[in-house]
Amino acid sequence: MERAQTQIMHSPTLDTVLMVERTLQDAKELIKVAELKRRLPRKVMHQTLMRILDYLQASGKILVTARGVVWTYTPHEAMEKLANRGLKP
């Protein structure tokens, strides 16, 4: 009898997701995935990083393009400050 192999997908830890978020926020520019990997304080497997980027894009925090990744999220408090200064979001 053959056993069916089940592949368990690894989920990134919250600490790793937050580390990637901080690195992208600090970049303040469009960066390639390879450059993002170099800037991370510790190594992250490529598949894990791609899963994190998928999550961040789905949650509206980043934009992933063919040219790279850029942080796009603006916290509610920052939007209120802009509105109070007369700027419309």
N, C-alpha and C positions, 0 to 999 in steps of 0.2 A: 504494500500500500504506500503510495506517495503522499508525503505531507506537503500541504500548500504552504509556501513561504509567505509570511506576513511581514511587510516592511513597515516598521514603526518610524513615523516622521518625527524628527527632533524639533522641539519648540524652543526658541531663544528665551533666555531668562529676562526678567524685567530689567535687571542691571545692564544687560547687554543692549537692550532696546534703548534705554536711557543714555547709554554711552554713545550710541550712534546718533541719537537726537542731538546731544550736546555738541558733538563733533560737527554735524551739519549746520547747527545754529552758529557756531563759532567761525565757520568757513566764510560766511557772508558773501558767497559767490558761487557760481556754478562750478562743480568739480566732477571729475570723472570717477567712476566706481573704484578704479585702481588707486587713484589719489586718495579717495576716502579711506580705503584699506590701509594705506601708509600712514594717514593721520590718526587712525584709531590708537588709543593708548595700549591696547593689547590685541592680539590676533583674533580674528573671527573667521570661521570657515565661510567660503564663498556662498554656499547654499543657504547658510544661516543669515548672512548679510542680505542676500536677495529676498529672503522671506521677510526680514525686517523692513526693507525698502518697500516691498509690496504692501505691508501693513501701514506704513507711514503715508504712502500715497493714497491708499483707500480711505484713511482717516483725514485726508486733506492737509497734511502737514508738509509734504514735499511734492515736488514735481520731478518725475523721472523722464528724461528725453534721451534721444540718441546721442546728444552731446554731453550729457552728464546729469547730475542731481543737484537740485537747489531747494533750500528751505523756503517755504512760502507761508507758513502759519503765523498769524498775528494774534496774540492773546487778547482777550476781551478788554482787559485794562488798557492796553496800548491803543486799541480802537477808540475807547472812551476819551483818552487824552487827545487823540487826533480830532475827534468830534468837538471837544471843548475848545480847541484852538481854532475852530472854524473850518477844518478840513473834513470833507465827506469821504467815507471809506469807499 
